């Protein structure tokens, strides 16, 4: 899994942090918005990174790419977010080679999601892939890998029931509202922010409450109006946010802002208010809890809600893992073959060169030399020799890099494979 196109060996890494070790506040510090992702990719290009994909969601910020040392990738995250190297060392992870490949498969297939079987991540990885590709930052290895992960995700979704039932952060938030707010169909619900989680939450809320009880507000009003037309709900101007919060019984915040958009200074409440913050970084300042009647719930808490659907999903993990293993092994076999193929090709050329020299010598020395027969026999021997070397390099126990180096040194063919 080394990169043979550069003078120094580059390895494939997955670096980042996720909900597993980092809470919402820490994840918020490392969150990358669209501008930050662009800056990161531009910087990677300038620093000579060959191939790199970056993804930043509410649950994780991760880079999958090639580098001489993982710190090159960690530095890119830290320098384009509010995160620090010290914090990364405490909460982050670094995977290399096969472990990095395995991690990407688990992330892309929903097995590593905060809510098991949440397949929204694969569309985010696809988007990140095309984004990196537009910068010329995707090599053949990574393109093949992403396609293999997409293939595994599709197969798991169709062949198992790990994504059966409606379970996601947006669904969990609606579940929480239904279980904790009495007479929901007659309560006022305000949704602030119409990103993906906001849209999904709104769709789920419409199914369980009256349309005229739901109000949408977004900084960009036309986005809210498009969603409102689809779901038949009310839209208000961003300037009306404070007034609409006063009317609301439930406030769902799902904006993409890098800093809190709601705090206690804009709350002038006349009745209790349930606030659900579905944003990373957090978009609701915790000081709202200083206001009487406010109950603040963050998405990390919602993600811990387990129900029968999640328990049923867990039974399908072995089947999903078997699918991953099959497709991952196909990819690793391709990757390994791609790595040593130039060496085998150069070895075959070297052996043919030796053969040609020997046949030329025998042709001059022997009057009755059967050149056609000698050609057939020697070609068969060369094929058998190269097959032995190829099978050795394919073997799981083989240290491929060391073996390639040894073959190139013995047959003096290193220059032909670079």
VMD Tcl script that draws the C-alpha trace (Angstrom):
set ca {
  {0.00 0.00 0.00}
  {3.03 2.21 -0.52}
  {2.99 4.97 -3.10}
  {5.67 4.15 -5.67}
  {5.31 7.37 -7.63}
  {7.31 9.57 -5.26}
  {10.90 9.53 -4.13}
  {10.02 8.82 -0.50}
  {7.56 6.11 0.53}
  {4.10 7.45 1.35}
  {1.67 5.36 3.37}
  {-2.13 5.35 3.44}
  {-3.55 6.75 6.69}
  {-6.90 7.47 8.28}
  {-6.58 10.22 10.90}
  {-9.26 12.11 12.79}
  {-11.60 12.02 15.74}
  {-15.18 10.93 16.29}
  {-17.98 10.71 18.83}
  {-16.30 7.60 20.31}
  {-13.71 9.61 22.24}
  {-14.58 13.25 21.57}
  {-17.73 14.91 22.95}
  {-19.73 17.48 21.01}
  {-17.65 20.41 22.24}
  {-14.34 18.81 21.19}
  {-15.82 17.71 17.85}
  {-17.02 21.26 17.35}
  {-13.46 22.57 17.73}
  {-12.29 20.26 14.94}
  {-15.34 20.80 12.73}
  {-14.62 21.96 9.16}
  {-17.19 24.01 7.27}
  {-17.18 24.32 3.45}
  {-14.64 27.18 3.43}
  {-12.32 25.33 5.82}
  {-12.46 22.19 3.65}
  {-11.50 24.25 0.59}
  {-8.59 25.81 2.48}
  {-7.46 22.39 3.67}
  {-7.50 20.90 0.17}
  {-5.67 23.91 -1.27}
  {-3.04 23.61 1.47}
  {-2.68 19.86 0.86}
  {-2.09 20.57 -2.82}
  {0.58 23.17 -2.02}
  {2.29 20.81 0.43}
  {2.60 18.06 -2.18}
  {0.01 15.63 -0.77}
  {-0.79 13.21 -3.61}
  {-4.21 11.96 -2.57}
  {-6.52 12.98 0.25}
  {-10.22 12.97 1.14}
  {-11.57 15.00 4.06}
  {-14.98 14.57 5.68}
  {-16.48 16.57 8.54}
  {-19.91 15.69 9.93}
  {-21.67 16.14 13.24}
  {-20.10 12.86 14.43}
  {-16.56 12.99 13.04}
  {-13.81 14.92 11.28}
  {-11.49 12.58 9.37}
  {-8.88 12.56 6.61}
  {-8.11 9.50 4.49}
  {-4.95 10.01 2.48}
  {-1.30 9.43 1.66}
  {1.58 10.98 3.58}
  {5.16 10.30 4.64}
  {4.02 10.76 8.24}
  {0.50 11.04 9.72}
  {1.36 14.40 11.33}
  {1.18 15.96 7.84}
  {-2.53 15.11 7.80}
  {-3.16 15.94 11.47}
  {-1.57 19.36 10.88}
  {-3.98 20.02 8.01}
  {-6.97 19.42 10.29}
  {-5.61 21.51 13.16}
  {-4.51 24.44 11.01}
  {-7.92 24.71 9.36}
  {-10.08 24.29 12.46}
  {-10.09 25.49 16.06}
  {-8.59 22.18 17.18}
  {-5.08 21.88 18.62}
  {-2.43 19.20 18.19}
  {-2.49 18.61 21.95}
  {-6.24 18.01 21.88}
  {-5.90 15.72 18.85}
  {-3.29 13.64 20.68}
  {-5.81 13.16 23.49}
  {-8.96 12.46 21.46}
  {-7.84 11.56 17.94}
  {-6.78 8.37 16.20}
  {-4.30 7.30 13.52}
  {-4.75 4.14 11.44}
  {-2.26 2.95 8.82}
  {-2.43 0.61 5.81}
  {-4.97 -2.21 6.31}
  {-6.31 -0.72 9.55}
  {-7.00 2.56 7.71}
  {-8.78 0.69 4.91}
  {-10.85 -1.30 7.43}
  {-11.81 1.88 9.28}
  {-13.06 3.57 6.10}
  {-15.16 0.49 5.25}
  {-16.80 0.52 8.71}
  {-17.46 4.27 8.55}
  {-18.87 4.15 5.02}
  {-21.20 1.23 5.75}
  {-22.76 2.69 8.90}
  {-21.14 0.21 11.33}
  {-19.14 3.01 12.92}
  {-22.05 5.49 12.99}
  {-23.24 6.99 16.26}
  {-26.58 5.35 15.51}
  {-25.91 1.91 14.03}
  {-26.92 1.57 10.39}
  {-27.23 5.31 9.74}
  {-26.35 5.40 6.04}
  {-26.23 9.19 5.65}
  {-22.43 9.02 6.01}
  {-21.90 7.29 2.64}
  {-23.40 10.24 0.74}
  {-21.11 12.55 2.72}
  {-18.08 10.42 1.82}
  {-19.13 10.46 -1.86}
  {-19.43 14.24 -1.73}
  {-15.99 14.51 -0.08}
  {-14.54 12.23 -2.75}
  {-15.82 14.37 -5.63}
  {-14.72 17.52 -3.81}
  {-11.15 16.20 -3.46}
  {-11.21 14.97 -7.06}
  {-12.05 18.49 -8.26}
  {-8.76 19.58 -6.67}
  {-6.87 16.73 -8.39}
  {-6.27 15.07 -5.04}
  {-7.51 11.51 -5.71}
  {-5.17 8.78 -7.00}
  {-6.12 5.39 -8.48}
  {-5.76 3.61 -5.11}
  {-8.18 5.94 -3.34}
  {-10.68 6.02 -6.21}
  {-10.82 2.22 -6.23}
  {-11.11 2.17 -2.44}
  {-14.02 4.64 -2.31}
  {-15.85 2.69 -5.03}
  {-15.33 -0.52 -3.02}
  {-16.75 1.14 0.11}
  {-19.77 2.40 -1.87}
  {-20.27 -1.13 -3.23}
  {-20.16 -2.58 0.30}
  {-22.60 0.05 1.58}
  {-25.11 -0.72 -1.19}
  {-24.83 -4.48 -0.68}
  {-25.28 -4.22 3.09}
  {-28.30 -1.97 2.62}
  {-29.98 -4.36 0.17}
  {-28.85 -7.75 1.57}
  {-29.25 -7.11 5.32}
  {-31.77 -5.39 7.57}
  {-29.20 -3.34 9.45}
  {-30.83 -0.12 8.22}
  {-34.42 -1.31 8.72}
  {-36.72 0.93 10.67}
  {-36.39 4.70 10.94}
  {-33.44 5.41 13.19}
  {-31.17 8.42 12.85}
  {-30.35 11.53 14.86}
  {-33.33 13.30 13.28}
  {-35.64 10.38 14.04}
  {-34.30 10.13 17.61}
  {-35.01 13.83 18.12}
  {-38.62 13.42 16.99}
  {-38.95 10.33 19.20}
  {-37.73 12.40 22.15}
  {-40.21 15.20 21.40}
  {-43.13 12.77 21.08}
  {-42.20 11.02 24.33}
  {-41.64 14.19 26.37}
  {-44.10 16.80 25.05}
  {-47.78 16.23 25.77}
  {-50.38 16.97 23.11}
  {-47.67 17.64 20.49}
  {-50.13 18.26 17.64}
  {-51.31 21.41 19.43}
  {-47.88 22.72 20.37}
  {-45.81 25.24 18.41}
  {-42.60 23.86 16.96}
  {-39.90 26.16 15.61}
  {-37.15 24.69 13.42}
  {-34.10 26.94 13.04}
  {-31.81 25.76 10.23}
  {-32.62 23.68 7.15}
  {-29.49 21.59 6.64}
  {-29.77 17.84 6.12}
  {-30.56 16.98 9.75}
  {-32.97 19.93 9.94}
  {-34.81 18.82 6.80}
  {-35.06 15.21 7.99}
  {-36.30 16.31 11.41}
  {-38.90 18.55 9.84}
  {-40.17 15.73 7.61}
  {-40.48 13.43 10.62}
  {-42.26 16.13 12.65}
  {-44.79 16.73 9.86}
  {-45.80 13.07 10.04}
  {-46.65 13.38 13.74}
  {-48.09 16.89 14.15}
  {-50.23 19.51 12.43}
  {-48.49 21.35 9.58}
  {-49.63 24.79 10.72}
  {-47.95 24.26 14.09}
  {-44.47 24.07 12.53}
  {-42.49 27.18 11.63}
  {-39.20 27.29 9.70}
  {-36.51 29.94 9.97}
  {-33.24 29.92 8.06}
  {-30.63 32.63 7.49}
  {-31.14 32.09 3.75}
  {-34.91 32.36 3.47}
  {-35.28 30.84 -0.01}
  {-33.89 27.50 1.27}
  {-36.54 27.45 3.99}
  {-39.24 28.37 1.46}
  {-38.32 25.45 -0.83}
  {-38.64 23.02 2.08}
  {-41.83 24.71 3.30}
  {-43.50 24.28 -0.09}
  {-42.68 20.59 -0.07}
  {-43.94 20.00 3.49}
  {-46.68 22.66 3.70}
  {-45.29 24.49 6.74}
  {-44.88 28.17 7.67}
  {-41.73 30.23 6.98}
  {-40.65 33.33 8.92}
  {-37.81 35.80 8.40}
  {-34.54 35.40 10.29}
  {-35.24 38.81 11.85}
  {-38.30 37.26 13.55}
  {-36.27 34.57 15.35}
  {-36.55 36.09 18.84}
  {-40.29 36.65 18.52}
  {-40.92 33.14 17.16}
  {-38.89 31.56 19.99}
  {-41.25 33.24 22.47}
  {-44.22 31.56 20.75}
  {-42.57 28.13 20.56}
  {-43.04 25.15 22.86}
  {-40.24 23.24 21.09}
  {-37.18 24.77 19.39}
  {-35.06 22.55 17.15}
  {-31.71 24.12 16.19}
  {-29.91 22.55 13.24}
  {-27.81 25.31 11.71}
  {-24.31 24.99 10.29}
  {-22.89 27.98 12.18}
  {-19.43 27.76 13.75}
  {-20.58 29.66 16.88}
  {-23.75 29.57 19.01}
  {-26.74 31.23 17.34}
  {-29.06 30.94 20.33}
  {-28.23 32.06 23.86}
  {-30.12 33.29 26.91}
  {-30.00 36.95 25.82}
  {-32.60 36.32 23.10}
  {-34.90 34.26 25.33}
  {-37.76 36.28 26.78}
  {-39.95 33.33 27.64}
  {-43.50 33.30 28.89}
  {-43.82 29.49 28.94}
  {-41.57 26.39 29.16}
  {-39.35 25.68 26.16}
  {-37.72 22.42 25.07}
  {-34.59 23.10 22.98}
  {-32.96 20.38 20.88}
  {-29.52 21.28 19.55}
  {-28.72 19.02 16.58}
  {-25.65 20.99 15.51}
  {-21.89 20.41 15.53}
  {-20.35 22.69 16.67}
  {-23.02 23.35 19.29}
  {-25.30 26.16 18.14}
  {-27.08 26.68 21.46}
  {-25.14 28.27 24.28}
  {-25.46 26.26 27.49}
  {-26.30 29.47 29.34}
  {-29.90 29.05 28.11}
  {-30.30 26.62 31.00}
  {-30.03 29.63 33.33}
  {-33.50 30.63 32.09}
  {-36.40 29.16 34.05}
  {-38.43 26.64 32.08}
  {-35.74 25.80 29.52}
  {-34.79 22.16 28.95}
  {-31.76 21.80 26.64}
  {-31.04 18.47 24.94}
  {-28.03 17.91 22.70}
  {-27.70 15.39 19.87}
  {-25.13 13.30 21.78}
  {-27.82 12.51 24.34}
  {-30.35 11.71 21.60}
  {-27.88 9.35 19.96}
  {-27.75 7.26 23.14}
  {-31.45 6.48 22.91}
  {-31.75 2.79 22.13}
  {-35.00 1.18 21.18}
  {-36.20 -2.09 19.67}
  {-35.17 -0.95 16.19}
  {-31.53 -0.57 17.23}
  {-31.54 -3.90 19.07}
  {-32.87 -5.61 15.95}
  {-30.20 -3.96 13.85}
  {-27.40 -5.34 16.01}
  {-28.37 -8.88 15.00}
  {-27.37 -8.07 11.41}
  {-23.84 -6.88 12.23}
  {-22.18 -10.27 11.46}
  {-23.82 -10.40 8.00}
  {-22.69 -6.82 7.31}
  {-19.16 -7.58 8.46}
  {-19.00 -10.64 6.18}
  {-19.93 -8.45 3.20}
  {-17.28 -5.90 4.17}
  {-14.65 -8.62 4.52}
  {-15.39 -10.06 1.08}
  {-15.25 -6.71 -0.76}
  {-12.31 -5.48 1.31}
  {-10.26 -8.59 0.47}
  {-10.99 -8.08 -3.23}
  {-9.71 -4.53 -2.92}
  {-6.59 -5.53 -0.97}
  {-5.79 -8.24 -3.52}
  {-6.08 -5.66 -6.31}
  {-3.97 -3.21 -4.32}
  {-1.26 -5.78 -3.62}
  {-1.17 -6.90 -7.26}
  {-0.95 -3.31 -8.43}
  {1.97 -2.81 -6.11}
  {4.15 -5.70 -7.26}
  {2.98 -5.93 -10.89}
  {5.76 -3.59 -12.18}
  {8.39 -5.75 -10.44}
  {7.00 -9.00 -11.93}
  {6.83 -7.36 -15.36}
  {10.44 -6.14 -15.04}
  {11.55 -9.59 -13.81}
  {9.94 -11.26 -16.85}
  {11.66 -8.78 -19.17}
  {15.00 -9.47 -17.44}
  {14.58 -13.24 -17.82}
  {13.66 -12.84 -21.48}
  {16.77 -10.74 -21.96}
  {18.90 -13.50 -20.40}
  {17.12 -16.07 -22.57}
  {17.71 -14.06 -25.77}
  {21.41 -13.80 -24.96}
  {21.70 -17.50 -24.28}
  {19.81 -18.50 -27.44}
  {22.05 -16.21 -29.47}
  {25.11 -17.90 -27.95}
  {23.75 -21.43 -28.61}
  {22.71 -20.47 -32.17}
  {26.32 -19.63 -33.07}
  {27.79 -22.59 -31.19}
  {25.52 -25.44 -32.36}
  {25.00 -26.21 -36.03}
  {21.83 -28.25 -35.46}
  {20.39 -25.95 -32.77}
  {16.55 -26.19 -32.70}
  {15.74 -22.55 -31.98}
  {11.96 -22.98 -32.13}
  {11.97 -25.76 -29.55}
  {14.39 -23.87 -27.31}
  {12.16 -20.78 -27.49}
  {9.07 -22.76 -26.41}
  {10.88 -24.50 -23.52}
  {12.59 -21.35 -22.22}
  {9.36 -19.30 -22.39}
  {7.57 -21.96 -20.34}
  {10.38 -21.93 -17.76}
  {10.26 -18.10 -17.55}
  {6.47 -18.21 -17.02}
  {6.83 -20.81 -14.25}
  {9.56 -18.77 -12.52}
  {7.58 -15.52 -12.62}
  {4.46 -17.37 -11.42}
  {6.42 -18.60 -8.39}
  {7.51 -15.06 -7.56}
  {3.98 -13.70 -8.11}
  {2.46 -16.36 -5.84}
  {5.05 -15.55 -3.19}
  {4.16 -11.85 -3.34}
  {0.42 -12.62 -3.18}
  {0.83 -14.72 -0.02}
  {-0.70 -13.13 3.10}
  {2.45 -13.87 5.11}
  {4.78 -12.15 2.63}
  {6.42 -8.85 3.54}
  {5.78 -7.34 0.12}
  {8.07 -4.30 0.34}
  {11.07 -6.34 1.51}
  {10.44 -9.03 -1.11}
  {10.17 -6.48 -3.94}
  {13.39 -4.86 -2.78}
  {15.15 -8.25 -2.68}
  {13.93 -9.26 -6.18}
  {14.96 -5.92 -7.65}
  {18.39 -6.15 -6.05}
  {19.08 -9.77 -7.09}
  {18.00 -9.27 -10.70}
  {19.20 -5.66 -10.91}
  {15.81 -4.43 -12.15}
  {15.07 -1.61 -9.70}
  {15.45 1.12 -12.30}
  {12.77 -0.48 -14.47}
  {10.03 -0.36 -11.81}
  {10.36 3.25 -10.73}
}
mol new
graphics top color blue
foreach p $ca { graphics top sphere $p radius 0.5 }
foreach p [lrange $ca 0 end-1] q [lrange $ca 1 end] { graphics top cylinder $p $q radius 0.2 }
display resetview
